[in-house]
Amino acid sequence: MDATDYYDLPMLVGEHYMLASILRETSDTILYRGTQRELRREVVVEALRKSAAKDPRQVRLFLDSAKAQAGFVDARVSRVLEAMHVNDTWMVVRENPPGDPLDMTLNDGKRLPALDVCRLMILLCKLCLRLDAEHIASSRFLLEDIFYYAHDFCIMNPVRAGERAASSSRLYLTSAAREIVSLPDAESPLSSTLTAILRRMSNQRDDSPLTPALYLAELSRLYTLMIGAK
């Protein structure tokens, strides 16, 4: 990796955003946690590596994805705030979801009420159904993109530029089920039933567009039973 891709943190960019720490990296981008100074709002800033910024195709894909994310409005998905050209590269600023990322929750040995985990899977099924219906491409499922707060969830914007593959929802949901299967508290009512559904989802091989809807119906029925069992 080019050393010029990295900043000495903390670092002020675009006159408004103070970068504080690196969240994670990909081959083409670096994600920073930062603060919008005037509003004291926490943000995530995704910076295109300077090597990638020299490639017009990479720049176009990066900006097209930012435009697609900006047009995808959902109460549970982080919003795009702006795109800017700074220090010879492009950056996209997004809301920083409140709460703790689920990878940190699992790494700390914490478990969540099965009711909450069921709610999350319902949310992800609905998200996949919408992305399918609107033919919107999306990134693969990442546990660190899901944030938990006050018994609810927020998702880092998964939208990407490009065509949506027929396998997108299956791959997203099977990966989610595989990563989340150990998250429910075993002592929660109907936790074993939820775990059985997650294990079945993790082995799903059918790319039928009905699959997310069928799991949504099954999880919704279970959610109703869980509420009654509280």
Secondary structure, DSSP 8 states (H G I E B T S, - for coil): --GGG---SSEEETTTEEEEEEEEE-SSEEEEEEEETTTTEEEEEEEE-HHHHT-HHHHHHHHHHHHHHHT---TTB--EEEEEEETTEEEEEEE--SSEEHHHHHHTT--B-HHHHHHHHHHHHHHHHHHHHTT--B----GGGEEEETTEEEE---B-SS---TTHHHHHHHHHHHHHTT-B-TTSTTHHHHHHHHHHHHT-----TTHHHHHHHHHHHHHHHHHHH-
